[in-house]
């Protein structure tokens, strides 16, 4: 099951054995029985799903009890209610298994851990989740029978003939997934291109991903950049983040340009993308692509930290600790270290955050410690979807750092 995940990642990013061990530690394998429900509408989707084998479907149920299928997810697809997963709001869709399936589950903490520790995964995750979201199109199949699928495809083609750009994207989804039509990445890319040329943001994102991954078209990062830029012009924050990631390190024919990376990270950060806020904070802290500005770095780290980005919580805590400049706030620093200590599945990261917290605590008065724990509790209460457990003072688990 995990080898399929590694093969998926290595189509675009080289993975060392050590990195693969980390990746495996962040995913939970699960065998899903036919008809088993993984995501229920109205409940928060707490994990993303990678399909290693089998087939899942995403669907809604209308007021009359009729099911409307939005997506089929087969091997090497990512699924779940991505909007619910990313924003921690109630899910709109249901996800269940059409047949016995093998899946790998990951939560928000795992996502942050992997994108922080394995170069290149941040953009792949963002692109994979975006593709899953765009694939949850609004075209409805009446049932799972072959006849219904044929009617669905015929309806899409009729809508395309009438000039419906969304239908072009939906047809591209079907060719890419291979769940209703035979899988044909070249056809998928062609339909995405038709819609992308007409300004469809989702199609522009999908086409950019295909060029970046070399799926259905020759790998061409420069071409991917062009389509990401078009999607970013339409306000797609993940496109802006993807551009920042490409320019930060450079890739193929695209030269490293930290100034451009900072510009794109800032655009995504201003749209509220937590990972971009964290990356922008790093650029400002280090003076890469922009003049060093610790005040602004702290501001962006704080925004990302409040969105639950554990890396940002640690970096913010460090900058606010004594002996790290003119921005000392020992109580706030302890609060962020304490919260970060509970967010990592990776033991080394948990220990790092807990050690920073415990070292800081030795310099605090009893009132300061009590205040810090109150703040952590308040943060957890207002971010209950994060399922944190770091706030309360008391017995310590030395391995996890949770107090």
PLY file of the C-alpha trace (Angstrom):
ply
format ascii 1.0
element vertex 403
property float x
property float y
property float z
element edge 402
property int vertex1
property int vertex2
end_header
0.00 0.00 0.00
2.76 2.42 0.96
4.82 1.57 -2.13
2.02 2.98 -4.29
2.16 6.20 -2.30
5.92 6.38 -2.74
5.61 5.78 -6.47
3.04 8.55 -6.69
5.31 11.06 -4.94
8.43 10.00 -6.86
6.82 10.87 -10.16
7.63 14.47 -9.22
9.87 14.48 -6.11
12.78 12.15 -5.24
12.21 10.44 -1.88
15.02 9.03 0.28
14.49 5.96 2.44
14.69 8.15 5.55
12.06 10.52 4.17
9.89 7.56 3.20
10.04 6.26 6.78
8.76 9.67 7.92
6.03 9.62 5.28
4.86 6.17 6.40
4.70 7.33 10.00
2.25 10.09 9.07
-0.30 7.95 7.22
-2.74 5.46 8.70
-3.47 2.46 6.45
-7.04 1.23 6.44
-8.97 -1.49 4.64
-12.42 -0.24 3.72
-15.33 -2.57 3.07
-17.75 -2.08 0.21
-20.36 0.58 1.10
-18.43 1.68 4.19
-18.80 5.43 4.74
-15.61 7.42 5.33
-17.02 10.96 5.30
-20.54 12.02 6.27
-22.17 15.26 5.18
-22.72 17.57 8.13
-19.70 16.28 10.05
-16.18 17.71 9.89
-13.91 15.75 7.56
-10.89 15.11 9.79
-8.64 13.41 7.26
-7.58 13.38 3.64
-7.64 10.10 1.75
-5.17 8.54 -0.68
-6.68 5.62 -2.61
-4.13 2.83 -2.94
-6.58 0.38 -4.52
-10.29 0.05 -5.10
-12.75 2.84 -5.78
-14.47 5.45 -3.63
-17.29 7.76 -4.62
-18.15 11.28 -3.48
-21.84 12.12 -3.51
-24.63 14.23 -2.05
-28.20 13.32 -1.10
-30.96 15.78 -1.97
-34.09 16.58 0.03
-35.94 13.76 -1.71
-33.30 11.22 -0.71
-31.83 10.93 -4.19
-28.07 10.43 -4.49
-26.04 12.65 -6.83
-22.55 11.39 -7.60
-19.84 14.04 -7.90
-16.67 12.01 -8.25
-15.22 8.52 -8.55
-11.78 8.16 -6.92
-9.66 5.23 -8.04
-6.06 4.15 -7.46
-3.61 7.06 -6.96
-6.35 9.61 -6.35
-6.79 11.89 -3.36
-10.27 12.42 -2.00
-12.41 13.45 0.95
-14.41 16.63 1.44
-11.38 18.83 0.90
-13.08 22.11 1.82
-14.19 20.62 5.13
-10.75 19.09 5.73
-8.88 22.33 5.07
-11.28 24.72 6.81
-12.62 22.37 9.53
-16.21 23.23 8.65
-19.01 20.65 8.26
-18.70 18.48 5.18
-21.02 18.99 2.22
-20.32 15.60 0.66
-20.41 11.94 1.63
-17.60 9.56 0.68
-18.03 5.79 0.67
-16.49 2.72 -0.95
-17.90 1.22 -4.13
-15.84 -1.90 -3.52
-13.40 -3.23 -0.96
-10.58 -0.69 -1.01
-7.20 0.06 0.56
-6.70 3.67 1.60
-4.15 5.77 3.48
-5.48 8.48 5.80
-3.71 11.64 6.97
-4.81 14.46 9.25
-3.88 18.16 9.30
-0.98 17.57 11.68
0.49 14.93 9.40
0.07 17.25 6.42
2.00 20.02 8.19
4.69 17.61 9.38
5.32 16.21 5.90
5.25 19.51 4.03
7.70 20.94 6.56
10.18 18.07 6.51
10.16 16.63 2.99
11.15 19.19 0.33
8.70 19.41 -2.53
5.78 17.70 -0.80
4.09 20.96 0.16
3.26 21.80 -3.42
2.34 18.20 -4.32
-0.11 17.99 -1.44
-1.62 21.36 -2.30
-1.96 20.37 -5.92
-3.36 16.92 -5.09
-5.98 18.38 -2.78
-6.85 21.05 -5.33
-7.28 18.43 -8.02
-9.59 16.42 -5.79
-11.65 19.52 -5.08
-11.92 20.48 -8.73
-12.88 16.90 -9.62
-15.95 17.11 -7.36
-17.85 18.64 -10.24
-21.51 19.50 -10.34
-22.51 17.06 -13.06
-24.75 14.36 -11.59
-24.90 10.71 -12.58
-28.29 9.12 -11.90
-26.83 5.81 -10.67
-23.73 3.59 -10.89
-25.09 1.38 -13.66
-23.36 1.35 -17.03
-26.46 2.88 -18.61
-26.43 5.80 -16.18
-22.72 6.36 -16.78
-23.30 6.41 -20.52
-26.12 8.90 -20.06
-23.86 11.02 -17.89
-21.09 11.12 -20.51
-23.59 11.79 -23.29
-25.08 14.61 -21.25
-21.62 16.11 -20.71
-20.87 16.01 -24.42
-24.23 17.62 -25.21
-23.50 20.39 -22.73
-20.04 20.87 -24.25
-21.67 21.26 -27.66
-23.77 24.04 -26.13
-20.64 25.78 -24.89
-20.59 24.63 -21.24
-16.98 25.02 -20.04
-17.65 23.26 -16.72
-18.67 20.18 -18.71
-15.30 20.21 -20.50
-13.56 20.10 -17.13
-15.87 17.35 -15.90
-15.08 15.24 -18.98
-11.38 15.82 -18.37
-11.89 14.58 -14.79
-13.44 11.36 -16.10
-10.58 10.71 -18.51
-8.02 11.42 -15.80
-9.68 9.19 -13.19
-10.52 6.34 -15.55
-13.56 5.47 -13.43
-16.34 6.00 -16.00
-14.32 6.34 -19.20
-11.10 4.47 -19.97
-8.24 6.32 -18.32
-6.56 8.58 -20.86
-4.30 11.33 -19.44
-3.74 12.79 -22.91
-7.48 13.24 -23.41
-7.77 14.67 -19.90
-5.07 17.23 -20.65
-6.74 18.16 -23.93
-10.11 18.81 -22.30
-8.48 20.75 -19.48
-6.62 22.81 -22.09
-9.83 23.68 -23.92
-11.42 24.93 -20.72
-8.21 26.58 -19.51
-7.93 28.56 -22.75
-11.42 29.90 -21.98
-10.34 31.11 -18.55
-11.61 28.27 -16.33
-9.52 28.48 -13.15
-9.94 24.84 -12.13
-8.88 23.68 -15.58
-5.85 25.96 -15.47
-4.84 24.44 -12.13
-5.35 20.88 -13.39
-3.36 21.54 -16.57
-0.57 23.17 -14.56
-0.40 20.09 -12.34
-0.23 17.78 -15.33
2.67 19.74 -16.79
4.45 19.79 -13.44
4.02 16.03 -13.00
4.46 15.08 -16.65
1.07 13.36 -16.72
-0.61 13.26 -20.12
1.89 15.81 -21.41
5.69 16.00 -21.34
6.91 17.37 -18.00
7.46 21.10 -18.49
7.76 23.20 -15.33
7.91 26.44 -17.33
4.57 25.59 -18.93
3.21 24.69 -15.50
4.31 28.09 -14.23
2.44 29.82 -17.04
-0.83 28.05 -16.16
-0.33 28.52 -12.42
0.09 32.24 -13.10
-3.17 32.35 -15.02
-4.99 30.60 -12.18
-3.35 32.91 -9.65
-4.59 35.91 -11.61
-8.09 34.58 -10.99
-7.48 34.52 -7.25
-6.49 30.86 -6.76
-4.35 30.89 -3.59
-2.95 27.38 -4.13
-1.66 28.48 -7.53
0.15 31.40 -5.90
1.61 29.09 -3.26
2.72 26.62 -5.93
4.52 29.39 -7.80
6.24 30.44 -4.59
7.43 26.86 -4.01
8.77 26.54 -7.56
10.65 29.84 -7.49
12.03 29.28 -3.99
14.05 26.24 -5.09
13.99 26.41 -8.89
13.06 23.45 -11.09
14.10 22.30 -14.56
14.03 25.38 -16.85
12.73 27.67 -14.12
15.57 29.38 -12.29
15.52 29.99 -8.57
14.23 33.48 -7.81
13.62 34.16 -4.12
12.19 37.63 -4.82
9.47 36.10 -7.01
8.95 33.35 -4.45
8.33 35.95 -1.76
5.91 37.85 -3.98
3.83 34.75 -4.67
3.92 33.56 -1.06
2.70 36.99 0.00
-0.21 36.85 -2.43
-1.29 33.44 -1.12
-0.69 34.52 2.48
-2.89 37.58 2.05
-5.64 35.23 0.86
-5.42 33.35 4.16
-3.41 30.24 3.20
-1.64 29.19 6.41
1.25 27.35 4.77
1.99 30.41 2.64
1.87 32.64 5.71
4.49 30.43 7.35
6.72 30.41 4.25
6.45 34.19 3.93
7.44 34.52 7.58
10.57 32.47 6.90
11.53 34.64 3.92
11.10 37.81 5.99
12.96 36.37 8.96
15.93 35.31 6.84
15.92 38.21 4.40
15.54 35.94 1.38
14.04 37.68 -1.63
13.08 40.59 0.58
14.73 42.83 3.19
14.96 41.16 6.58
12.03 42.32 8.72
11.58 40.55 12.04
8.46 42.54 12.92
6.70 41.42 9.75
8.02 37.87 10.14
6.44 37.70 13.59
3.17 39.07 12.22
2.96 36.39 9.52
4.13 33.60 11.82
1.39 34.65 14.24
-1.27 34.44 11.51
-0.04 30.98 10.47
0.29 29.82 14.08
-3.29 30.83 14.78
-4.34 28.65 11.83
-2.66 25.69 13.53
0.61 25.61 11.57
2.89 23.87 14.09
6.11 25.00 12.39
4.96 28.59 12.62
4.10 28.09 16.29
7.67 26.97 16.98
9.29 29.75 14.96
7.08 32.34 16.60
7.94 30.99 20.03
11.65 31.23 19.27
11.40 34.83 18.10
9.41 35.79 21.20
11.77 34.05 23.63
14.28 36.01 25.75
17.72 36.52 24.17
16.26 36.55 20.65
15.88 40.27 20.10
13.62 43.11 21.10
10.32 41.25 20.76
10.36 39.21 23.95
7.04 37.91 25.25
7.86 34.91 27.41
4.23 34.05 28.12
3.20 34.01 24.47
6.35 32.11 23.52
5.56 29.39 26.08
1.96 29.23 24.82
3.03 28.50 21.23
5.71 25.98 22.24
3.16 24.19 24.39
0.61 24.02 21.59
3.22 22.90 19.06
4.38 20.13 21.40
1.03 18.40 21.00
0.71 18.70 17.24
3.53 16.55 15.90
3.23 12.82 15.25
6.98 12.77 14.71
8.57 12.17 18.12
11.67 14.26 17.38
9.51 17.28 16.58
7.39 16.79 19.69
10.48 16.55 21.83
11.94 19.68 20.22
8.85 21.74 20.99
8.53 20.32 24.49
12.21 20.98 25.23
11.90 24.59 24.10
8.83 24.96 26.29
10.42 23.34 29.35
13.64 25.35 29.04
11.60 28.52 28.84
9.47 27.54 31.81
12.53 27.49 34.07
12.78 31.26 33.56
9.14 32.03 34.26
7.37 33.06 37.43
4.41 31.00 38.68
2.02 33.72 37.49
3.59 33.71 34.02
3.29 29.93 33.77
-0.34 30.03 34.86
-1.06 32.77 32.32
0.61 30.77 29.55
-1.49 27.69 30.27
-4.65 29.78 30.40
-3.81 31.19 26.98
-3.19 27.72 25.56
-6.50 26.52 26.95
-8.30 29.52 25.47
-6.69 28.89 22.09
-7.71 25.23 22.17
-11.26 26.12 23.13
-11.56 28.50 20.19
-9.89 26.01 17.85
-11.59 22.86 19.11
-11.47 21.37 15.61
-7.71 21.06 16.02
-8.13 18.36 18.70
-5.19 19.74 20.65
-4.27 18.59 24.13
-1.38 20.75 25.21
-3.02 23.30 27.38
-3.39 21.90 30.82
-0.60 22.08 33.35
0.18 18.92 35.25
1.72 15.51 34.59
4.06 15.36 31.62
4.39 12.65 29.00
8.14 12.95 28.38
7.89 11.28 24.99
5.14 13.43 23.53
5.85 16.64 25.38
2.16 17.05 26.18
1.37 18.68 29.50
0 1
1 2
2 3
3 4
4 5
5 6
6 7
7 8
8 9
9 10
10 11
11 12
12 13
13 14
14 15
15 16
16 17
17 18
18 19
19 20
20 21
21 22
22 23
23 24
24 25
25 26
26 27
27 28
28 29
29 30
30 31
31 32
32 33
33 34
34 35
35 36
36 37
37 38
38 39
39 40
40 41
41 42
42 43
43 44
44 45
45 46
46 47
47 48
48 49
49 50
50 51
51 52
52 53
53 54
54 55
55 56
56 57
57 58
58 59
59 60
60 61
61 62
62 63
63 64
64 65
65 66
66 67
67 68
68 69
69 70
70 71
71 72
72 73
73 74
74 75
75 76
76 77
77 78
78 79
79 80
80 81
81 82
82 83
83 84
84 85
85 86
86 87
87 88
88 89
89 90
90 91
91 92
92 93
93 94
94 95
95 96
96 97
97 98
98 99
99 100
100 101
101 102
102 103
103 104
104 105
105 106
106 107
107 108
108 109
109 110
110 111
111 112
112 113
113 114
114 115
115 116
116 117
117 118
118 119
119 120
120 121
121 122
122 123
123 124
124 125
125 126
126 127
127 128
128 129
129 130
130 131
131 132
132 133
133 134
134 135
135 136
136 137
137 138
138 139
139 140
140 141
141 142
142 143
143 144
144 145
145 146
146 147
147 148
148 149
149 150
150 151
151 152
152 153
153 154
154 155
155 156
156 157
157 158
158 159
159 160
160 161
161 162
162 163
163 164
164 165
165 166
166 167
167 168
168 169
169 170
170 171
171 172
172 173
173 174
174 175
175 176
176 177
177 178
178 179
179 180
180 181
181 182
182 183
183 184
184 185
185 186
186 187
187 188
188 189
189 190
190 191
191 192
192 193
193 194
194 195
195 196
196 197
197 198
198 199
199 200
200 201
201 202
202 203
203 204
204 205
205 206
206 207
207 208
208 209
209 210
210 211
211 212
212 213
213 214
214 215
215 216
216 217
217 218
218 219
219 220
220 221
221 222
222 223
223 224
224 225
225 226
226 227
227 228
228 229
229 230
230 231
231 232
232 233
233 234
234 235
235 236
236 237
237 238
238 239
239 240
240 241
241 242
242 243
243 244
244 245
245 246
246 247
247 248
248 249
249 250
250 251
251 252
252 253
253 254
254 255
255 256
256 257
257 258
258 259
259 260
260 261
261 262
262 263
263 264
264 265
265 266
266 267
267 268
268 269
269 270
270 271
271 272
272 273
273 274
274 275
275 276
276 277
277 278
278 279
279 280
280 281
281 282
282 283
283 284
284 285
285 286
286 287
287 288
288 289
289 290
290 291
291 292
292 293
293 294
294 295
295 296
296 297
297 298
298 299
299 300
300 301
301 302
302 303
303 304
304 305
305 306
306 307
307 308
308 309
309 310
310 311
311 312
312 313
313 314
314 315
315 316
316 317
317 318
318 319
319 320
320 321
321 322
322 323
323 324
324 325
325 326
326 327
327 328
328 329
329 330
330 331
331 332
332 333
333 334
334 335
335 336
336 337
337 338
338 339
339 340
340 341
341 342
342 343
343 344
344 345
345 346
346 347
347 348
348 349
349 350
350 351
351 352
352 353
353 354
354 355
355 356
356 357
357 358
358 359
359 360
360 361
361 362
362 363
363 364
364 365
365 366
366 367
367 368
368 369
369 370
370 371
371 372
372 373
373 374
374 375
375 376
376 377
377 378
378 379
379 380
380 381
381 382
382 383
383 384
384 385
385 386
386 387
387 388
388 389
389 390
390 391
391 392
392 393
393 394
394 395
395 396
396 397
397 398
398 399
399 400
400 401
401 402
